Amino acid sequence: MPETQNLGLPLVEQAQAQKHVTVNESLIRLDGLVQLSLASTDGTVPPSSPADGEVHAIGTGATGAWSGNDGRLAVFANGGWVFVDAAPGWRGWSVAGQTSVQFDGTDWIEGVGSMSANGAGFVHRTAEIDHGVSSGATSMVVGAIPANVIVYGVTGRVLSDIGGAASLELGVSGATNRYGSGIGTATGAWLRGITGSPLAYYSATDLVLTASGGGFDGTGSIRLAVHFAELTLPRA
């Protein structure tokens, strides 16, 4: 059956019977591929109970109903899987990662701004952490900043009242106010900590909340988001 060049949509042939079957098949593929939302980006085992319209980017070594379709997109429709080849440059949304992804011809790369022919990317990401504040003068958010990244800043919002302190600072060991000071402790208080120059961190680094005007009493929580860039390696 003839198909369109880019999306592989089935075309109605001259004098074809049951034209609606072909038209519906094309619409199903369009529904899955336009505004592409990927339930997974490297899975090899088909889910046991997929929903109609669910799309997966298949990884290497696929089994079961996906066997022989490594690297393709699997669209679940009418009780079965329809397989489509993605082209380099296609973009989508990773449901699991909650981030944009782009296909480089081999892999789906998260948060990519630019990318080489062999997958070396200038990638922007945001790591979000909900942190329950511990008691004491400080509260550590362990490993909040990943290794080998360039951090532009940290934002946050207090989810529930943080007790015991009039305000707080946010930073790292040795620079406790790097990402903000005088931050409110009441529910809804927010911060936008931007450094004058992006800072490189070569190992995983804790964020440090420091209490001002009293010590933390172990109540309250804050949501923090670390905004950073990562340089990914080219494939061999």
N, C-alpha and C positions, 0 to 999 in steps of 0.2 A: 504494500500500500504506500503511495507517495506521501511524503511528509514535508512540512515547511523546513526551511534551511536552518533557522536559529533555534527554535523551541521544539522542533520535532513533532509538530501538531499534525495529526492525520488529516489528509485532504479527501474530499468527496470526489470519486472518479465519475467519469461520464457514464450515464445510464446505470449508475450503481443502485442496487436495491437496498432498502432499509438505510437510507441516508442519515436518518436520525442517530443511528448507532455511531457513525463516524463523527458527526457534529458533536454529540454528547461527549465522546472520548476527547475531542479537542478542547471542549469547554472545561472538562475535568482537569486536564493538564494545565490549562491557563489558570484555573482556580488555585492550583497548587504552586505554580511557578511565579506568578505575578505577585509582587509584595511577598517575596519568599520568606517563610518562617520555618526554620529547621528545628525539629524536635531533638535531633542529635546530629553531630557533625563527624563522627568517626566510629559509629556503631557497626558491629558485624553480625549481630543476632537480631532478627526481626522481633519487634515487640509482640507479646501474646495477644493483646487486645487493642490494636490501633484504632483510632477514630478516622472516619471518612475525611479525606483531605489532608491527613497527617503526612508530613514530608521528612525524610531522613537523608542525610548525606552518608553514604555507605563507606566504611573504612576498608582496610586491607584484610583479606582472609574471611570474607563473608560466608555465612552458612545458611542452611535452610532455604527459605523462599528467596533469599538474596544471593544465594550462591552463584558465582560467575558474573556478578555485577559490581565488583569492587570499583570504588571511585565514582559511581553514578548516583543520581538522585532517585530515591524510591518514593513514589506517591501512592498512598493507599486510597483506592476508589472501588466502589461496588464490590467489596469483599475480596479484592485482590490487589497486587502491587503492579504499578506501571513504572517502568524505568526510563529515565531521561538522562542524557549526557549534559553536564554543565560545561560552559565554556569559560576560559580564563577571563577574569574581570567581573564575573557575575557576583552580585552582592546579595546578602540576605541578613536575617536576624537569627542569632542562636538563642533558642528558648532556654536552654540549660545555662549558658553563660551570661544571658541577659546583656548581649553586646552585638554590635554589627560584625559581620564576617564577610570576607572576600575570597573567592576561589582563584588560586594562582596557577591552575592547571593540574595540580596534584593534591593540595591541601586547602582546607578552609581556614583562613588566618583571621584571628580576632582583632578588631580595632585598628586595622591597617590604614596608615595614611599614604604611604608609598611602598612599593615592593619591587624587588629585582626579578629577573626571569627565573631565578632559582630559589625564590622564597625568602630572601633576606628582606625584612620589613622594618619600617619605622612605624612602630605600633603604639597607639595610645590606649590606655586602659584606666579603669577606675575600680579600686578594690574597696568594698563597703563592709564595715564591721559594726555590729551592735554590741556595745560593751557595757556590762554591768559594773558600776564603779565600786571598787573595794574600799575598805576602811583604811585610814592612815593619811599621812601627809601627801602621798602620791598614789596613783593607780596606774598600773602598767597595761598597755594594750600590746600583748606579746606578738612580735613578728608582723605588725600591721603593715610595715613597708617591706615589699619583697626585695630580694637581692638583685643587684645589677640593673637598677632602674634609675631614671632621672625624674625626680619629683618636682612638679610645678607648684603644688600646694595641697592643703587638706581642708575640707569643709566638714561641717557637722551640725547636728541639731540635737538638743536635749529631748529625750523621749519621755522621761519622767523625772520629777524633782530630785536633784542631787542634794542630799542632806549634809549638814555639818560645815559647809564652806560658803562664804559670801560670794565668791567667784572662783574661777580657775584659769590656769595657764595650760597651753598645749604645746608640746615640743618633743624633743628627744633628749637623751642623756647628754648633759653638757651644754644644752641649749634649750632650756625648759619652756621658753616662750617663743620659739621659732615660728610656730603657727598660730599664735594668738595669746593675748593676756586680757584680764578683765572680762572674761567670758561668763555670762550669766549662768546660774544653776537651776533656774525654774524651767518647767516644761515649756518647750517651744523656743527657748533661747537658741541662737545659732552662731556659727562662726564661719568665716571665709579667710583662711590663712594662706596668703600668697607670698612667696619669697621674692626678693628682688631679682635673683637669678635662680634658674633651676638648679637643684642640687643632686649630685650623683650619690647613690648608696650602693656599696659593693657587697654588702651582706645584709641578710634580713635584720631589720631594725625595729625596736619597740617604740611606740608612741608613749609619751608620758603625760598624764594629767597631774598637775600640781595644784593643791588646794591653796586658796588665799583667804585670810580672815577666818581661820579655823581649819580643822582637819576633816576629811571625808568620814562620814559615819557608816558607810557601807550600803546606803540606799541610793536609788536612782540609776538611770542608764542614759547613754548617749550613743547616737549613730554617727559614725565617722566615715568619711570617704577620702581615700588617698588617690590623687590624680597624678598619673605618671606616664612617662614614655619608656619604651623598651626597644632595644635594637636586636632583632632576631637574626639568627645565623643563616647563611645560605646552605642549601643541601649540597652534599658531595656529588 
